[in-house]
Amino acid sequence: MTVLCVAAGQLLAGPDPATNLITATETIVRAAAAGAELVALPEATMACFGTEPRAIAEPLDGPFATGLRKVAADLGVVVVAGLFEPADDGRVHNTLLATGPGVEATYRKIHLYDAFGSRESDVVAPGNQLTTFRFGGVRIGLATCYDLRFAAQFTDLGRLGAELIVVPASWGAGPGKEDQWDLLTRARAADAQAWLLACDQAYTAPRGTDPLGIGRSALITPTGHPRARLAATPDVLIATIDTETVTDTRGRIPIL
């Protein structure tokens, strides 16, 4: 059995990538000091929604990604965080970067947030590939926010062997949105029969149609039960996952 200490760094990103890198670094340092080996940060950690992403997007060797790589390397942890990178068609990709000892992986958000009056696809180009990587003896999959509404993606990640799925998010507040977040994070963990670490932006009051955050970052078991959950304010969730629970769940309930 492999055990991994994980963290969800629930922070509040603003519009400036340089300031957000400082906040992200402080959060990662706090999580690593508490024993975390993998630290998830939210979607749009680089710059919050409501910022013009094409104006601040950077390639994966730009200052923001390079800064994340440095702190991950210095602390010996894997960091997963959301950023924006230029796309070939003039839009951007909503990208997750996973970086740290022996790990360098990216996931471009497949399902774009064209819902609740928002049109993410106007400025964001969708990805088309699932991503998994191995760290500390655990197969880890990646997904982003609105992907939670698409069960097949998580079943597919389970079939690819993912034992932990990290889901950075900027899940906007609104009527019923907390209930939907709780329901969908639990359901997608059960669909994949994997641990699911969901890291949202801290609560921000709704502003137009831009998704911001409700908090409630959580670790969900492979049977869909919350193991740990944060409240709405900036905070760090620290918990452990193990591969034996995944193996046992998939053995007893062979849905995959």
Secondary structure as a PSIPRED ss2 file (coil, helix, strand):
# PSIPRED VFORMAT (PSIPRED V4.0)

   1 M C   1.000  0.000  0.000
   2 T C   1.000  0.000  0.000
   3 V E   0.000  0.000  1.000
   4 L E   0.000  0.000  1.000
   5 C E   0.000  0.000  1.000
   6 V E   0.000  0.000  1.000
   7 A E   0.000  0.000  1.000
   8 A E   0.000  0.000  1.000
   9 G E   0.000  0.000  1.000
  10 Q E   0.000  0.000  1.000
  11 L C   1.000  0.000  0.000
  12 L C   1.000  0.000  0.000
  13 A C   1.000  0.000  0.000
  14 G C   1.000  0.000  0.000
  15 P C   1.000  0.000  0.000
  16 D C   1.000  0.000  0.000
  17 P H   0.000  1.000  0.000
  18 A H   0.000  1.000  0.000
  19 T H   0.000  1.000  0.000
  20 N H   0.000  1.000  0.000
  21 L H   0.000  1.000  0.000
  22 I H   0.000  1.000  0.000
  23 T H   0.000  1.000  0.000
  24 A H   0.000  1.000  0.000
  25 T H   0.000  1.000  0.000
  26 E H   0.000  1.000  0.000
  27 T H   0.000  1.000  0.000
  28 I H   0.000  1.000  0.000
  29 V H   0.000  1.000  0.000
  30 R H   0.000  1.000  0.000
  31 A H   0.000  1.000  0.000
  32 A H   0.000  1.000  0.000
  33 A H   0.000  1.000  0.000
  34 A C   1.000  0.000  0.000
  35 G C   1.000  0.000  0.000
  36 A C   1.000  0.000  0.000
  37 E C   1.000  0.000  0.000
  38 L E   0.000  0.000  1.000
  39 V E   0.000  0.000  1.000
  40 A E   0.000  0.000  1.000
  41 L C   1.000  0.000  0.000
  42 P C   1.000  0.000  0.000
  43 E C   1.000  0.000  0.000
  44 A C   1.000  0.000  0.000
  45 T C   1.000  0.000  0.000
  46 M C   1.000  0.000  0.000
  47 A C   1.000  0.000  0.000
  48 C C   1.000  0.000  0.000
  49 F C   1.000  0.000  0.000
  50 G C   1.000  0.000  0.000
  51 T C   1.000  0.000  0.000
  52 E C   1.000  0.000  0.000
  53 P H   0.000  1.000  0.000
  54 R H   0.000  1.000  0.000
  55 A H   0.000  1.000  0.000
  56 I H   0.000  1.000  0.000
  57 A C   1.000  0.000  0.000
  58 E C   1.000  0.000  0.000
  59 P C   1.000  0.000  0.000
  60 L C   1.000  0.000  0.000
  61 D C   1.000  0.000  0.000
  62 G C   1.000  0.000  0.000
  63 P H   0.000  1.000  0.000
  64 F H   0.000  1.000  0.000
  65 A H   0.000  1.000  0.000
  66 T H   0.000  1.000  0.000
  67 G H   0.000  1.000  0.000
  68 L H   0.000  1.000  0.000
  69 R H   0.000  1.000  0.000
  70 K H   0.000  1.000  0.000
  71 V H   0.000  1.000  0.000
  72 A H   0.000  1.000  0.000
  73 A H   0.000  1.000  0.000
  74 D H   0.000  1.000  0.000
  75 L H   0.000  1.000  0.000
  76 G C   1.000  0.000  0.000
  77 V C   1.000  0.000  0.000
  78 V E   0.000  0.000  1.000
  79 V E   0.000  0.000  1.000
  80 V E   0.000  0.000  1.000
  81 A E   0.000  0.000  1.000
  82 G E   0.000  0.000  1.000
  83 L E   0.000  0.000  1.000
  84 F E   0.000  0.000  1.000
  85 E E   0.000  0.000  1.000
  86 P E   0.000  0.000  1.000
  87 A C   1.000  0.000  0.000
  88 D C   1.000  0.000  0.000
  89 D C   1.000  0.000  0.000
  90 G C   1.000  0.000  0.000
  91 R C   1.000  0.000  0.000
  92 V E   0.000  0.000  1.000
  93 H E   0.000  0.000  1.000
  94 N E   0.000  0.000  1.000
  95 T E   0.000  0.000  1.000
  96 L E   0.000  0.000  1.000
  97 L E   0.000  0.000  1.000
  98 A E   0.000  0.000  1.000
  99 T E   0.000  0.000  1.000
 100 G E   0.000  0.000  1.000
 101 P C   1.000  0.000  0.000
 102 G C   1.000  0.000  0.000
 103 V E   0.000  0.000  1.000
 104 E E   0.000  0.000  1.000
 105 A E   0.000  0.000  1.000
 106 T E   0.000  0.000  1.000
 107 Y E   0.000  0.000  1.000
 108 R E   0.000  0.000  1.000
 109 K C   1.000  0.000  0.000
 110 I C   1.000  0.000  0.000
 111 H C   1.000  0.000  0.000
 112 L C   1.000  0.000  0.000
 113 Y C   1.000  0.000  0.000
 114 D C   1.000  0.000  0.000
 115 A C   1.000  0.000  0.000
 116 F C   1.000  0.000  0.000
 117 G C   1.000  0.000  0.000
 118 S C   1.000  0.000  0.000
 119 R C   1.000  0.000  0.000
 120 E H   0.000  1.000  0.000
 121 S H   0.000  1.000  0.000
 122 D H   0.000  1.000  0.000
 123 V C   1.000  0.000  0.000
 124 V E   0.000  0.000  1.000
 125 A C   1.000  0.000  0.000
 126 P C   1.000  0.000  0.000
 127 G C   1.000  0.000  0.000
 128 N C   1.000  0.000  0.000
 129 Q C   1.000  0.000  0.000
 130 L C   1.000  0.000  0.000
 131 T C   1.000  0.000  0.000
 132 T E   0.000  0.000  1.000
 133 F E   0.000  0.000  1.000
 134 R E   0.000  0.000  1.000
 135 F E   0.000  0.000  1.000
 136 G C   1.000  0.000  0.000
 137 G C   1.000  0.000  0.000
 138 V E   0.000  0.000  1.000
 139 R E   0.000  0.000  1.000
 140 I E   0.000  0.000  1.000
 141 G E   0.000  0.000  1.000
 142 L E   0.000  0.000  1.000
 143 A C   1.000  0.000  0.000
 144 T C   1.000  0.000  0.000
 145 C H   0.000  1.000  0.000
 146 Y H   0.000  1.000  0.000
 147 D H   0.000  1.000  0.000
 148 L H   0.000  1.000  0.000
 149 R H   0.000  1.000  0.000
 150 F C   1.000  0.000  0.000
 151 A H   0.000  1.000  0.000
 152 A H   0.000  1.000  0.000
 153 Q H   0.000  1.000  0.000
 154 F H   0.000  1.000  0.000
 155 T H   0.000  1.000  0.000
 156 D H   0.000  1.000  0.000
 157 L H   0.000  1.000  0.000
 158 G H   0.000  1.000  0.000
 159 R H   0.000  1.000  0.000
 160 L C   1.000  0.000  0.000
 161 G C   1.000  0.000  0.000
 162 A C   1.000  0.000  0.000
 163 E C   1.000  0.000  0.000
 164 L E   0.000  0.000  1.000
 165 I E   0.000  0.000  1.000
 166 V E   0.000  0.000  1.000
 167 V E   0.000  0.000  1.000
 168 P E   0.000  0.000  1.000
 169 A E   0.000  0.000  1.000
 170 S C   1.000  0.000  0.000
 171 W C   1.000  0.000  0.000
 172 G C   1.000  0.000  0.000
 173 A C   1.000  0.000  0.000
 174 G C   1.000  0.000  0.000
 175 P C   1.000  0.000  0.000
 176 G C   1.000  0.000  0.000
 177 K H   0.000  1.000  0.000
 178 E H   0.000  1.000  0.000
 179 D H   0.000  1.000  0.000
 180 Q H   0.000  1.000  0.000
 181 W H   0.000  1.000  0.000
 182 D H   0.000  1.000  0.000
 183 L H   0.000  1.000  0.000
 184 L H   0.000  1.000  0.000
 185 T H   0.000  1.000  0.000
 186 R H   0.000  1.000  0.000
 187 A H   0.000  1.000  0.000
 188 R H   0.000  1.000  0.000
 189 A H   0.000  1.000  0.000
 190 A H   0.000  1.000  0.000
 191 D H   0.000  1.000  0.000
 192 A H   0.000  1.000  0.000
 193 Q C   1.000  0.000  0.000
 194 A C   1.000  0.000  0.000
 195 W E   0.000  0.000  1.000
 196 L E   0.000  0.000  1.000
 197 L E   0.000  0.000  1.000
 198 A E   0.000  0.000  1.000
 199 C E   0.000  0.000  1.000
 200 D E   0.000  0.000  1.000
 201 Q C   1.000  0.000  0.000
 202 A C   1.000  0.000  0.000
 203 Y C   1.000  0.000  0.000
 204 T E   0.000  0.000  1.000
 205 A C   1.000  0.000  0.000
 206 P C   1.000  0.000  0.000
 207 R E   0.000  0.000  1.000
 208 G C   1.000  0.000  0.000
 209 T C   1.000  0.000  0.000
 210 D E   0.000  0.000  1.000
 211 P C   1.000  0.000  0.000
 212 L C   1.000  0.000  0.000
 213 G E   0.000  0.000  1.000
 214 I C   1.000  0.000  0.000
 215 G C   1.000  0.000  0.000
 216 R C   1.000  0.000  0.000
 217 S C   1.000  0.000  0.000
 218 A E   0.000  0.000  1.000
 219 L E   0.000  0.000  1.000
 220 I E   0.000  0.000  1.000
 221 T C   1.000  0.000  0.000
 222 P C   1.000  0.000  0.000
 223 T C   1.000  0.000  0.000
 224 G C   1.000  0.000  0.000
 225 H C   1.000  0.000  0.000
 226 P E   0.000  0.000  1.000
 227 R E   0.000  0.000  1.000
 228 A E   0.000  0.000  1.000
 229 R E   0.000  0.000  1.000
 230 L C   1.000  0.000  0.000
 231 A C   1.000  0.000  0.000
 232 A C   1.000  0.000  0.000
 233 T C   1.000  0.000  0.000
 234 P C   1.000  0.000  0.000
 235 D E   0.000  0.000  1.000
 236 V E   0.000  0.000  1.000
 237 L E   0.000  0.000  1.000
 238 I E   0.000  0.000  1.000
 239 A E   0.000  0.000  1.000
 240 T E   0.000  0.000  1.000
 241 I E   0.000  0.000  1.000
 242 D E   0.000  0.000  1.000
 243 T H   0.000  1.000  0.000
 244 E H   0.000  1.000  0.000
 245 T H   0.000  1.000  0.000
 246 V H   0.000  1.000  0.000
 247 T H   0.000  1.000  0.000
 248 D H   0.000  1.000  0.000
 249 T H   0.000  1.000  0.000
 250 R H   0.000  1.000  0.000
 251 G H   0.000  1.000  0.000
 252 R H   0.000  1.000  0.000
 253 I C   1.000  0.000  0.000
 254 P C   1.000  0.000  0.000
 255 I C   1.000  0.000  0.000
 256 L C   1.000  0.000  0.000
